[in-house]
Amino acid sequence: MPDWTYLPLRRITATTLGIRRSQRFALAVVSGVARVPGGTHVVRAMDYTHRHPEALSEVSGLAYYSPVGVVISGLTTSSRDALLAMGFGFVTSVPPSGAVEVPGSTIESILEALDSGAQLVLVNNPVIELGPCVAQRVNEVLAQRKRVERSTNVGELGVERVSLVRFWTWPAWVWALWLGIAMVCAGIGAAIISLGPVLLGYDVNFLRANVSDLRAVNDQLVPFIQHDRITMAGCMMAIGMNDIGMALGIRRGWRWARANFAIAGAVGFPTFFLFLGYRFLDPLHLAVAVGFFPLYLLGVFGRKVPPTWRVPVKIDEASRRRAVVGQLIMVSVALGVLFAGVYIMVIGLTDVLIPSDRAYLNGSQAAFTGALDGRLLRFIAHDRAGFGGALTSLGAGILGTILWGWRAGERSTFWALLAASTCGLGAALAVHWSVGYTDVFHLLPVYLAVPLVGVALLLSREWFFRKV
């Protein structure tokens, strides 16, 4: 149970179940996840927990991945595995020899105990008050200290300079940045085409019809196609904005940023093959996929840079608690985007037109199925599949950014999410209103997402813009 569920829901569950029972419930939930095959990886993925070699502590010949641990009575294997996956160095029912109980409930008090000579610390009270990610927060501070000390000794502290001309020396983050910029430009280009000619030459050749012919079939058909394609363009720009945010995270050496960049692309690029099911090969989409894929590979597998990220030691808990509420809201929005993308892909592969589409077009499914010898519905399905795939990739990408990049001082995460939300939601609202497709139920997810994103980012702004 990560901080973004534990802290916002803690008061509710404590009121409902009682304090002790709610704590046991939280441990039971995360233990249940860990009990499932691969469950500990899911636990780690909730906040991208990984081991920091700098936090390693060796006591009496035993190596602990972190000096931070907890003591739990009635400990089970699954609860131990779950807490170890959250970054704790030891989880036991009996305190190990030499372990010191931390009296306070802050990260500073834990660090003070370690600075005072304690090799192992017990944080039972801090984990209850601050949340189960307390061990990871301490580990990151320890890793940062060691890195700064090591860098100062060798005189290497700061971000590596990059030559714009010698592209063969570029590290991975530069390639990831170029992919983000390229995606934004591609989205702008797609919007210009949709607002201008609407159809390109290969579209006309496939349909064997031009824009005037489409208007003859149905006077709402051209605005409908524009609405699909401009929404897709907004989604592409949103993906690009999130990619730019991830590139800046990779630049600072955040492991989560590279992992998220890899996952988002691994979801997005294979959806290109959905087009093949309609026997309509989109040359422009093919060119974009082929051209962008090397940038993706170089962003994932390119040269790493030494980490320069920083995390704050002193945290205003009120600000952090507001931020995790915002994080919970944004996780809900991202999951909605992800599921919407999958749903649209399924619709594109099956019915193609949903009831609100048919109401806007004022026509039956059968009428469009037979139009232009069946090519019209295949053409629309091709657009739907592309949009669904892009939306799925966007959902996966922003979900990773929200889960893993929601960190104090990470301004680029704030701006990336704000820009991505503005592009995606703004394009969807603008095109639907402009073409008169204003079905409330159809637009309800967008209407809900706009205030949710606004509230979440407002709650979290102070957290993101904290100096570290």
Secondary structure, DSSP 8 states (H G I E B T S, - for coil): --HHHHHHHHHHHHHHH-HHHHHHHHHHHHHHHHHSTTHHHHHHHTTT----GGG-EEETTEEES-SEEEE-TT--HHHHHHHHHTT-SEEESS--TT-EE--SSSHHHHHHHHHTT-SSEE-HHHHHHH-TTHHHHHHHHHHHHHHHHHHHHHT--S-----SS-GGG--HHHHHHHHHHHHHHHHHHHHHHHHTTSS-HHHHHHHT--HHHHHHH-TTHHHHHHHHHHHHHHHHHHHHHHHHHHHHHHHTT-HHHHHHHHHHHHHHGGGGGGGGGGT---HHHHHHHHHHHHHHHHHHHS----------SS--HHHHHHHHHHHHHHHHHHHHHHHHHHHHHHHHHTT-S-HHHHHHHT--HHHHHHGGGGHHHHHHHHHHHHHHHHHHHHHHHHHHHHHHS--TT-HHHHHHHHHHHHHHHHHHHHHHHHHT---HHHHHHHHHHHHHHHHHHHHHHHHHT---
